[in-house]
Amino acid sequence: MEETTLRVDGMSCPSCIRHINSALCALDGIGKVDVRLREGTVVVQHDPASAPVPALVEAVRGAGYDVRPRAA
């Protein structure tokens, strides 16, 4: 498993947390999703072979949010 942090713009409420969590958990290879509303980030534990970073970004974008991987 790999851990990736995504910056997400537009999260403002518990409903946002549920939408993002559901979008990511629908992907294969997801271990854990930690949506941090106050920080504007999502930390995802995932198998990079079955859930690469571009797939994570597309899932969150598909849920209606602006997203990008956080710079290391």
Buried (B, 14 or more C-beta within 10 A) or exposed (E): EBEBBBBBEEBEEEEBBEBBBEBBEEBEBBEEBEBEBEEBBBBBBBBEEEBBBEBBBBBBBEBEBEBEEBEE
